[in-house]
Amino acid sequence: MATSLLRRSRLLSAALLCAAPAAHAFDDFAFAPAVPIALPSDGDPWKLRAVDVTGDGLIDLVVVDVIGTDLHVLVGQGGVSFSAPVVSRVGPVWELDLADVDHDGRVDLVQIDEFPTANLVVHLGDGQGGFGPAVQTLPITSGAVGGVCLLDANEDGDLDVLLVQGTKLRTCLGDGTGVFAPPGPPSSSQFLGLGRAHVLDVNRDGHLDLIGIGTAFFSGGWADMLGDGTGAFSSSQVVYNTVDGDMSGSALGDFDGDQITDFVLSCSDYGNPGPEIALARGTGSEMVSPVPSEFVVPSASTIRAGDLDADGLDDIVGYGLHDGTGQVWILRSHGDFTFAEPQFVPGAEPFYLRDVALADLDGDGLLDVVVMHELSLSVLINDAPQPGWTDHGQGLAGVTGVPSLVGAGPLKPGGNLTMHLFSAAPSAPAILVVGMSLLALPFKGGVLVPQPHALVPLVTDGAGGVALHGTWPGAATAGFTVWFQAWIVDAVGPAGFSASNALAAKTQ
């Protein structure tokens, strides 16, 4: 038995050594056949949100009609099952965000009701999928509102409303009861007319910031605005000429596995070779353009980002017409800001697609895809295997804190897997300890968790990271478990070493 385990560990370590650090080929994404869900035939749906409105732990679907006054909520019952729409008369919805603004545990609706003359309107949720009459209607002046989002801008524990108005951002401070103050002084984004903004902490200072796409003088680009924790935002970066053509969509994601948020945007290119996406890499202090930074895509419209294959890297999802049929396309991330060729996932209708949402509908830990057409929704359940990785901690701090080891991929015989080490000492020798059992022995001021059966030599890159791509042993049977932990040469460690957390990977 011991000989068999040792042979397996050697095979696994050899697979990791052969694959690192190059990207590898994956199987295609796997989705169950699309399940159509009818929408009211007299409307014109144009926005889709996937969120747990009822608080029961199941994802609900919120559909906005562009020409009517109704908001439809399809209450999730698990997987592809949804209730008949719960209809709320909320008036025209130009932009919206959903969150609990009055601290009652129920998701509420904040909307902009008209264009270009705008009001901010608040509807409190009833916890059953419905929204009551407006509790506040606040006139918004000084220009059309291109986006709205809820965040705690002044860090008082109450959600505030951020308005995107052309080249400016304005904040309406909330009091925690569902009532918001009139917009405060504008923050300028240096003449880049922003659309919808995304909330993140760009420079990791603990204050929420914003990033968005827009145009200025016929040039497209992106800008980020840094928050100071008081509700004010100041322009940090404005990048013009990112891509050619009309800006059409953007999303946040982690495309290199370093647990720092990156940014992707799309456009309809005026010239050849066609629609494009472009990337901005988060460094923890700013956004920079990686190399390569631009890719041609099948169509450029609304895009989403999420880890569809559970490999620790976010993938890019878009939609458009392909071979005369409305289809979703997916770009699988390689972890170095390159992507596999697009895979097309057919929808249920040969019509133009309006919107796409990513959410775990069936509770298996994997993101599913919901597509909104002109007349219906299509639900695509993700059939990828569950990852099966367990983090057991026991890291040892070094020059950049405690290094982190993240594993992902289908733990099945022959399955492709990925491990990423990051936040380690830069350009340093390291060893990945591979074990078939638990040791948990005090070592070098920390804890050596795996019983060493194989040692994989590594060298971290200039950012203190390394990526390993390999194959799960073909002879592994259900329940077969391997332990991993990285040890890095690090002068700040108590005995000249730092260590990552330990990972256990169990064959599914």
C-alpha positions in Angstrom: 0.0 0.0 0.0 2.8 2.4 0.9 4.5 1.7 -2.4 1.3 2.4 -4.3 0.8 5.7 -2.5 4.4 6.7 -3.1 4.0 5.9 -6.8 0.9 8.0 -7.0 2.6 11.0 -5.3 5.5 10.8 -7.8 3.1 10.7 -10.7 1.3 13.7 -9.4 4.4 15.7 -8.7 5.8 14.8 -12.1 2.6 16.1 -13.7 2.9 19.4 -11.9 6.5 19.8 -12.8 5.9 19.1 -16.5 3.0 21.6 -16.7 4.4 24.5 -14.7 4.2 27.3 -15.7 2.7 27.0 -19.1 -1.0 27.2 -19.8 -2.8 23.9 -20.6 -5.7 22.8 -22.6 -9.1 22.3 -20.9 -12.1 20.3 -21.7 -15.1 22.4 -23.0 -17.5 23.9 -20.5 -20.4 21.6 -19.8 -24.0 22.9 -19.5 -27.3 21.1 -19.3 -29.7 21.8 -22.1 -31.2 25.3 -21.9 -34.5 25.5 -20.1 -36.8 28.4 -21.4 -38.9 30.5 -19.1 -41.6 32.6 -20.7 -41.8 36.4 -20.0 -44.9 38.6 -20.4 -45.6 38.9 -24.1 -46.7 42.6 -23.9 -43.4 43.9 -22.5 -39.9 44.7 -23.7 -37.4 43.4 -21.1 -34.0 44.9 -21.2 -32.3 44.5 -17.8 -31.7 41.3 -15.8 -30.5 40.9 -12.2 -29.9 37.6 -10.4 -30.1 38.2 -6.6 -31.7 36.6 -3.6 -34.6 39.0 -3.1 -36.6 36.8 -0.7 -33.7 35.9 1.7 -34.3 32.2 1.5 -30.8 31.4 0.1 -32.0 30.8 -3.4 -31.3 33.1 -6.4 -34.3 35.0 -7.8 -34.4 36.7 -11.2 -35.4 40.4 -11.5 -36.5 41.5 -14.9 -36.9 45.2 -15.9 -39.2 46.2 -18.7 -38.0 49.2 -20.7 -41.5 50.4 -21.9 -43.8 49.5 -19.0 -44.1 50.4 -15.3 -43.8 46.9 -13.9 -40.9 45.1 -12.3 -41.0 41.3 -12.5 -39.4 39.0 -9.9 -39.2 35.3 -10.6 -38.7 33.7 -7.2 -36.2 30.9 -7.3 -37.2 27.5 -6.1 -33.8 25.8 -6.8 -32.2 25.0 -10.1 -34.3 25.9 -13.1 -37.6 26.2 -11.1 -39.1 29.6 -10.6 -42.4 30.9 -9.5 -44.7 32.9 -11.7 -43.5 36.5 -11.8 -44.3 38.7 -8.7 -45.2 42.0 -10.3 -44.5 45.4 -8.7 -45.7 48.7 -10.1 -42.6 50.8 -9.7 -42.8 53.1 -12.7 -40.2 53.4 -15.5 -36.8 52.0 -14.5 -33.8 53.6 -16.3 -31.1 52.3 -13.9 -31.4 50.3 -10.6 -29.6 48.7 -7.8 -30.9 46.2 -5.2 -29.8 46.0 -1.5 -31.2 46.3 2.0 -31.2 50.1 2.6 -33.3 50.1 5.8 -31.7 47.3 7.8 -34.8 45.1 8.0 -33.1 42.1 6.3 -35.1 42.5 3.1 -33.7 43.6 -0.3 -35.0 47.0 -1.5 -35.0 48.7 -4.8 -33.4 52.0 -5.7 -34.1 53.2 -9.2 -33.7 56.1 -11.6 -37.1 56.6 -13.1 -36.6 58.8 -16.2 -34.1 59.9 -18.8 -32.9 62.6 -19.2 -34.9 64.3 -16.4 -34.4 62.0 -13.4 -35.7 61.2 -10.0 -34.2 58.8 -7.5 -37.0 56.6 -6.2 -36.8 54.1 -3.3 -39.2 51.1 -3.0 -38.9 48.9 0.1 -39.0 45.1 -0.4 -41.6 42.9 1.3 -39.3 39.8 1.5 -41.6 37.9 -0.9 -40.4 39.3 -4.2 -42.5 42.4 -4.2 -41.7 46.1 -3.7 -44.1 48.6 -2.1 -45.0 52.1 -3.2 -42.2 54.7 -3.3 -41.1 55.9 0.1 -39.0 58.6 -1.4 -38.8 60.4 -4.7 -35.8 62.6 -4.9 -35.3 65.0 -7.9 -31.9 64.7 -9.6 -30.6 67.7 -11.4 -27.3 68.6 -13.3 -27.6 66.1 -16.1 -28.7 62.6 -17.0 -27.9 59.7 -14.8 -26.0 56.9 -16.6 -25.6 54.6 -13.6 -26.5 54.1 -10.0 -25.0 51.9 -7.3 -25.4 51.3 -3.6 -22.4 51.4 -1.3 -21.4 52.6 2.1 -19.5 55.6 0.8 -19.0 57.4 4.1 -18.5 54.3 6.2 -21.2 54.9 8.8 -22.9 51.5 8.3 -25.7 52.8 6.2 -25.9 52.4 2.4 -25.6 55.4 0.2 -26.4 56.0 -3.5 -23.8 56.9 -6.0 -25.0 58.6 -9.2 -22.9 58.5 -12.4 -23.8 61.7 -14.3 -21.6 62.1 -17.4 -18.1 63.2 -16.3 -19.2 63.5 -12.6 -20.0 61.3 -9.6 -22.5 62.5 -6.9 -23.3 60.8 -3.7 -26.7 60.8 -1.9 -26.0 59.8 1.8 -28.4 57.4 3.4 -29.7 57.5 6.9 -30.4 53.8 7.3 -34.2 54.1 7.0 -34.5 54.1 3.2 -34.2 57.9 3.0 -31.4 59.6 1.1 -30.1 63.2 1.2 -29.9 65.3 -2.0 -26.8 64.7 -4.1 -23.6 66.2 -2.7 -20.9 68.1 -4.6 -19.8 66.4 -7.8 -16.5 64.6 -8.2 -14.9 65.0 -11.7 -13.6 62.1 -13.7 -11.6 64.5 -16.0 -14.0 64.7 -18.9 -14.5 61.0 -19.4 -18.2 60.4 -19.6 -18.7 57.3 -17.5 -21.5 54.8 -17.9 -22.3 52.2 -15.2 -19.7 52.1 -12.4 -18.3 49.1 -10.5 -17.4 49.2 -6.8 -14.1 47.9 -5.6 -11.0 48.9 -3.5 -8.5 49.7 -6.2 -5.6 50.7 -3.9 -6.4 48.5 -0.9 -6.6 51.4 1.5 -9.9 50.1 3.1 -12.0 52.7 1.3 -14.4 51.8 -1.5 -13.5 53.1 -5.0 -15.2 53.0 -8.4 -14.2 52.2 -11.9 -16.2 52.5 -15.1 -16.0 52.9 -18.9 -16.9 55.9 -21.0 -16.0 58.1 -23.9 -14.4 61.6 -24.3 -13.9 63.4 -27.6 -14.8 60.3 -29.5 -12.2 58.2 -27.7 -13.2 55.3 -25.5 -11.5 54.4 -22.2 -11.9 53.8 -18.5 -11.4 55.7 -15.3 -11.2 54.9 -11.6 -12.2 57.2 -8.8 -10.8 56.8 -5.3 -13.0 57.1 -2.3 -11.8 58.8 0.9 -14.3 57.2 3.3 -16.4 60.5 3.6 -18.5 60.0 0.5 -16.2 62.0 -1.8 -14.3 60.5 -4.7 -11.3 61.9 -6.6 -10.0 61.0 -10.0 -7.0 58.7 -9.9 -6.5 57.3 -13.4 -8.1 58.1 -16.8 -7.0 55.9 -19.7 -8.1 57.0 -23.2 -7.8 55.1 -26.5 -8.1 51.8 -24.7 -10.0 50.3 -27.6 -11.5 51.7 -30.8 -15.3 52.2 -31.2 -18.3 52.5 -28.9 -17.8 51.3 -25.3 -20.4 48.6 -24.6 -19.8 46.7 -21.4 -17.4 46.0 -18.5 -16.9 43.7 -15.6 -14.7 43.0 -12.6 -12.8 39.7 -12.2 -9.6 38.1 -11.1 -8.0 36.9 -14.3 -4.5 35.9 -12.9 -5.4 34.2 -9.6 -3.7 36.7 -7.3 -6.9 37.6 -5.5 -6.6 41.3 -6.6 -9.5 42.6 -8.7 -8.9 43.2 -12.4 -11.1 45.0 -15.0 -12.3 44.0 -18.4 -14.2 46.2 -20.9 -15.7 45.6 -24.4 -16.4 47.7 -27.5 -17.8 47.6 -31.0 -14.7 48.3 -33.1 -15.1 50.8 -35.9 -12.5 48.9 -38.1 -10.9 45.6 -38.4 -10.6 42.9 -37.2 -13.8 43.3 -35.2 -15.3 43.7 -31.7 -12.7 43.7 -28.9 -12.2 43.4 -25.2 -9.4 45.0 -23.3 -8.0 44.4 -19.8 -6.7 46.3 -16.9 -4.7 44.4 -14.2 -5.1 45.2 -10.6 -1.8 45.5 -8.7 -3.2 46.4 -5.3 -2.2 50.0 -5.8 -3.5 50.9 -9.3 -4.7 49.4 -12.5 -2.2 48.8 -15.3 -2.5 47.4 -18.8 -1.2 43.8 -19.1 0.5 42.4 -22.1 -1.3 41.2 -24.2 -4.1 43.6 -23.4 -6.6 43.3 -26.2 -8.5 40.4 -27.8 -11.0 40.1 -30.7 -14.3 38.6 -29.6 -17.3 37.2 -31.5 -19.5 40.2 -30.5 -19.1 43.2 -28.1 -22.0 44.0 -25.9 -22.7 43.5 -22.2 -20.1 41.2 -20.7 -19.9 39.4 -17.4 -17.0 37.7 -15.5 -17.0 34.8 -13.2 -15.2 31.5 -12.5 -17.3 29.0 -14.4 -14.9 26.1 -14.2 -13.9 26.5 -10.5 -10.1 26.7 -11.4 -9.6 29.9 -9.3 -9.6 32.1 -12.4 -12.4 34.3 -13.7 -13.6 33.7 -17.2 -15.4 36.2 -19.5 -19.0 35.7 -20.8 -20.6 37.7 -23.5 -23.4 37.2 -26.0 -24.5 38.0 -29.5 -25.6 36.4 -32.8 -23.5 33.4 -34.1 -24.5 31.5 -37.2 -27.8 33.4 -37.1 -28.7 32.3 -33.6 -28.4 34.2 -30.3 -25.6 32.5 -28.4 -23.5 33.0 -25.3 -19.7 32.9 -25.8 -17.2 32.1 -23.0 -13.5 32.9 -22.9 -11.7 30.5 -20.5 -8.9 32.3 -18.7 -5.4 30.8 -18.7 -4.2 32.9 -15.7 -1.8 35.1 -17.6 -4.3 37.4 -19.3 -4.6 35.2 -22.3 -7.7 33.2 -23.1 -8.8 30.0 -24.9 -10.7 30.3 -28.2 -14.4 31.2 -27.5 -16.8 28.4 -26.8 -20.4 29.0 -27.9 -23.3 27.9 -25.8 -26.6 27.9 -27.7 -29.5 29.6 -26.1 -33.2 28.6 -26.5 -34.3 31.2 -29.0 -32.9 32.5 -32.3 -33.4 36.1 -31.3 -31.1 38.9 -30.2 -30.0 38.4 -26.6 -30.7 41.3 -24.2 -28.7 40.5 -21.0 -26.8 37.8 -19.2 -26.5 37.1 -15.5 -24.2 34.6 -13.7 -25.4 33.0 -10.4 -25.3 29.7 -8.6 -28.9 28.7 -9.1 -28.8 25.1 -7.9 -26.5 25.5 -4.9 -23.6 23.3 -6.1 -21.0 26.0 -5.8 -20.7 26.5 -9.6 -21.9 29.6 -11.5 -24.8 29.0 -13.9 -25.9 31.3 -16.8 -29.2 33.0 -17.3 -29.8 34.6 -20.7 -32.6 37.1 -21.4 -34.0 37.1 -24.9 -36.7 39.3 -26.4 -39.5 37.0 -25.2 -38.1 34.6 -22.7 -35.3 33.7 -20.3 -33.0 30.7 -20.9 -31.4 29.0 -17.9 -28.2 27.1 -18.5 -27.1 24.9 -15.5 -23.3 24.4 -15.2 -22.5 20.7 -15.2 -18.8 21.1 -14.4 -17.5 18.8 -11.6 -17.3 20.2 -8.1 -13.8 21.2 -7.1 -13.3 19.3 -3.7 -10.5 21.4 -2.3 -10.2 22.1 1.4 -8.0 24.9 3.0 -6.5 23.8 6.4 -4.6 27.0 7.2 -1.3 26.7 9.1 0.6 29.4 7.0 3.8 31.0 8.3 4.3 34.8 7.6 7.2 36.1 5.7 8.2 39.4 4.1 4.8 40.0 2.5 2.6 38.3 5.1 1.3 34.8 5.0 1.6 33.2 1.5 -1.5 31.8 0.0 -2.0 28.5 -1.9 -5.2 28.1 -3.9 -6.2 25.0 -5.7 -9.0 24.4 -8.2 -10.2 22.1 -10.9 -12.1 18.8 -11.2 -10.6 16.3 -8.8 -11.3 13.3 -10.9 -9.0 10.8 -12.7 -7.3 12.7 -15.6 -8.9 16.0 -14.6 -7.0 19.2 -15.2 -6.1 21.1 -12.1 -4.5 24.4 -11.2 -2.6 25.6 -8.1 -1.7 29.2 -7.6 0.8 30.4 -4.9 0.8 34.2 -4.3 1.8 36.8 -1.6 5.1 34.9 -1.2 8.6 36.4 -1.2 9.4 37.6 -4.7 12.0 35.8 -6.9 12.6 33.2 -4.2 13.3 29.5 -4.2 10.4 27.4 -2.9 9.3 23.8 -2.5 5.8 22.4 -2.9 5.5 19.6 -0.3 3.2 16.8 -1.6 1.9 14.3 0.9 -0.5 11.4 1.1 -1.2 11.9 4.7 -1.3 14.5 7.5 1.9 15.1 9.5 1.2 18.4 11.4 4.8 18.6 12.8 6.4 21.8 14.2 8.9 23.0 11.6 11.0 26.1 11.0 8.8 28.1 13.4 5.6 26.9 11.7 3.8 23.7 11.0 4.7 21.2 8.3 1.2 19.9 7.5 1.7 17.2 4.8 3.7 14.0 5.4 6.3 14.6 2.6 6.1 12.0 -0.1 7.3 14.3 -3.0 9.0 17.7 -3.2 8.4 19.9 -6.2 11.1 22.7 -6.6 9.7 26.1 -7.5 10.9 29.7 -8.0 8.4 32.6 -7.4 8.1 35.4 -9.9 8.8 39.1 -9.3 5.4 39.5 -7.7 5.8 36.6 -5.3 3.6 34.1 -7.2 3.8 31.0 -9.3 1.1 29.0 -11.1 1.1 25.2 -11.5 -1.0 23.4 -14.0 -1.3 19.6 -13.9 -3.4 16.5 -14.2 -5.0 14.5 -11.4 -3.7 11.0 -11.3 -5.6 8.6 -13.6 -5.4 5.8 -11.1 -6.8 7.8 -8.3 -10.0 6.3 -6.7 -12.8 8.0 -4.9 -11.6 9.3 -1.5 -7.9 9.4 -2.5 -6.5 12.5 -0.8 -3.4 14.5 -1.4 -2.0 17.3 0.9 -0.1 20.3 -0.4 1.9 23.1 1.3 4.5 25.5 -0.1 7.6 26.5 1.8 9.5 29.6 0.6 13.0 30.8 1.4 12.3 34.1 3.2 14.7 36.0 5.4 11.8 37.5 7.5 10.5 34.1 8.5 11.5 32.9 12.0 14.0 30.3 10.6 14.5 31.8 7.2 11.4 30.3 5.7 7.7 31.3 5.2 4.9 28.8 4.4 1.6 28.8 2.7 -1.6 27.4 4.0 -2.1 23.7 3.6 -4.5 22.3 1.0 -6.2 18.9 1.0 -7.5 17.6 -2.4 -9.9 14.6 -2.3 -10.8 12.6 -5.4 -14.5 13.0 -6.1 
